[in-house]
Amino acid sequence: MLRELWAERDPRVPPHRRIDADGHPTVAELEDSIRTNQPSSIGLLAVERKAAHDVIGYCGLIDAGRGSEGAPELAFELLRRVWRQGYATEASLAVLDWARSSGHERLWATVWEWNTASRRVLAKVGFTETERKEVDAVYGTTLFTTRRL
Ligand SMILES: CC(C)(COP(=O)(O)OP(=O)(O)OC[C@H]1O[C@@H](n2cnc3c(N)ncnc32)[C@H](O)[C@@H]1OP(=O)(O)O)[C@@H](O)C(=O)NCCC(=O)NCCS
């Protein structure tokens, strides 16, 4: 599923997050990275549909590391074939509960300015856009959004 996500990423996503000309990351490399990055109070979780039992993407918390005062960052990505059915919103709300119960008091989320769907999901689950932005001449502007828990 992760390999498929990587393969279908928008061409505006920077190349280091897309499959390279030699086919990396491979399924084995992605598998290895899952095994070595087990979730604790942060981490990416598989989004599984209860009825179909299929994994359709991930949603979780990543170490922000972008000067976000130690608060983790919400992240999500789903396969294109399941977009626009409310799954990212539902998964994000579950992750917000998890974050709260782990003792986190604030989350951040960064999003490309052009990413309308993701901005809409973040707004629906209570994130607000801050003044902070990072402008990249090639890939565009990253917006910083935040939510208290
Ligand atoms: C962002 C993403 C996870 C959204 O998943 P999803 O399950 O489709 O999200 P939801 O169905 O919960 O909500 C999507 C909202 O965006 C809206 N939307 C989707 N595409 C849109 C578009 N092109 N223009 C305007 N609104 C759009 C939907 O109408 C919906 O809002 P609504 O409930 O008010 O109608 C999915 O598009 C994705 O995986 N994108 C690629 C990865 C990515 O961008 N990750 C986030 C990085 S910050």
The ligand as an SDF file (V2000), in Angstrom:
LIG
                    3D

 48 50  0  0  0  0  0  0  0  0999 V2000
   -5.6230   14.9740    1.7650 C   0  0  0  0  0  0  0  0  0  0  0  0
   -6.3030   13.6120    1.7050 C   0  0  0  0  0  0  0  0  0  0  0  0
   -5.7060   12.7080    2.7700 C   0  0  0  0  0  0  0  0  0  0  0  0
   -7.8090   13.8100    1.9340 C   0  0  0  0  0  0  0  0  0  0  0  0
   -8.4190   12.5360    2.0940 O   0  0  0  0  0  0  0  0  0  0  0  0
  -10.0020   12.3450    1.9650 P   0  0  0  0  0  0  0  0  0  0  0  0
  -10.3490   11.0600    2.6540 O   0  0  0  0  0  0  0  0  0  0  0  0
  -10.3920   12.5280    0.5600 O   0  0  0  0  0  0  0  0  0  0  0  0
  -10.5500   13.5710    2.8510 O   0  0  0  0  0  0  0  0  0  0  0  0
  -12.0690   13.8070    3.3410 P   0  0  0  0  0  0  0  0  0  0  0  0
  -12.9830   13.0640    2.4210 O   0  0  0  0  0  0  0  0  0  0  0  0
  -12.1150   13.4950    4.7950 O   0  0  0  0  0  0  0  0  0  0  0  0
  -12.2350   15.3800    3.1520 O   0  0  0  0  0  0  0  0  0  0  0  0
  -11.7820   16.0200    1.9630 C   0  0  0  0  0  0  0  0  0  0  0  0
  -12.3970   17.4100    1.8950 C   0  0  0  0  0  0  0  0  0  0  0  0
  -11.7170   18.1540    0.8860 O   0  0  0  0  0  0  0  0  0  0  0  0
  -12.6230   18.4900   -0.1520 C   0  0  0  0  0  0  0  0  0  0  0  0
  -11.8960   18.3930   -1.4180 N   0  0  0  0  0  0  0  0  0  0  0  0
  -11.2590   17.3170   -1.8940 C   0  0  0  0  0  0  0  0  0  0  0  0
  -10.6610   17.6110   -3.0760 N   0  0  0  0  0  0  0  0  0  0  0  0
  -10.9480   18.9070   -3.3100 C   0  0  0  0  0  0  0  0  0  0  0  0
  -10.6250   19.7920   -4.3560 C   0  0  0  0  0  0  0  0  0  0  0  0
   -9.8620   19.4000   -5.3900 N   0  0  0  0  0  0  0  0  0  0  0  0
  -11.0760   21.0690   -4.2810 N   0  0  0  0  0  0  0  0  0  0  0  0
  -11.8370   21.4700   -3.2400 C   0  0  0  0  0  0  0  0  0  0  0  0
  -12.1690   20.6620   -2.1950 N   0  0  0  0  0  0  0  0  0  0  0  0
  -11.7210   19.4040   -2.2500 C   0  0  0  0  0  0  0  0  0  0  0  0
  -13.7540   17.4910   -0.0360 C   0  0  0  0  0  0  0  0  0  0  0  0
  -14.9270   17.9900   -0.6210 O   0  0  0  0  0  0  0  0  0  0  0  0
  -13.8510   17.3680    1.4820 C   0  0  0  0  0  0  0  0  0  0  0  0
  -14.4530   18.5020    2.0820 O   0  0  0  0  0  0  0  0  0  0  0  0
  -16.0300   18.5330    2.5000 P   0  0  0  0  0  0  0  0  0  0  0  0
  -16.2150   17.4360    3.4990 O   0  0  0  0  0  0  0  0  0  0  0  0
  -16.2100   19.8870    3.0580 O   0  0  0  0  0  0  0  0  0  0  0  0
  -16.8080   18.2710    1.2450 O   0  0  0  0  0  0  0  0  0  0  0  0
   -6.0870   12.9490    0.3130 C   0  0  0  0  0  0  0  0  0  0  0  0
   -6.5240   13.8510   -0.6680 O   0  0  0  0  0  0  0  0  0  0  0  0
   -4.6490   12.5650    0.0530 C   0  0  0  0  0  0  0  0  0  0  0  0
   -4.1890   11.4900    0.4430 O   0  0  0  0  0  0  0  0  0  0  0  0
   -3.8810   13.4670   -0.6280 N   0  0  0  0  0  0  0  0  0  0  0  0
   -2.4830   13.1970   -0.9280 C   0  0  0  0  0  0  0  0  0  0  0  0
   -1.6250   13.2390    0.3000 C   0  0  0  0  0  0  0  0  0  0  0  0
   -1.7130   14.5320    1.0430 C   0  0  0  0  0  0  0  0  0  0  0  0
   -1.9070   15.5740    0.4540 O   0  0  0  0  0  0  0  0  0  0  0  0
   -1.5520   14.4450    2.3700 N   0  0  0  0  0  0  0  0  0  0  0  0
   -1.5980   15.5920    3.2230 C   0  0  0  0  0  0  0  0  0  0  0  0
   -0.2920   16.2870    3.2550 C   0  0  0  0  0  0  0  0  0  0  0  0
   -0.4030   17.7810    4.2620 S   0  0  0  0  0  0  0  0  0  0  0  0
  1  2  1  0
  2  3  1  0
  2  4  1  0
  2 36  1  0
  4  5  1  0
  5  6  1  0
  6  7  2  0
  6  8  1  0
  6  9  1  0
  9 10  1  0
 10 11  2  0
 10 12  1  0
 10 13  1  0
 13 14  1  0
 14 15  1  0
 15 16  1  0
 15 30  1  0
 16 17  1  0
 17 18  1  0
 17 28  1  0
 18 19  1  0
 18 27  1  0
 19 20  2  0
 20 21  1  0
 21 22  1  0
 21 27  2  0
 22 23  1  0
 22 24  2  0
 24 25  1  0
 25 26  2  0
 26 27  1  0
 28 29  1  0
 28 30  1  0
 30 31  1  0
 31 32  1  0
 32 33  2  0
 32 34  1  0
 32 35  1  0
 36 37  1  0
 36 38  1  0
 38 39  2  0
 38 40  1  0
 40 41  1  0
 41 42  1  0
 42 43  1  0
 43 44  2  0
 43 45  1  0
 45 46  1  0
 46 47  1  0
 47 48  1  0
M  END
$$$$
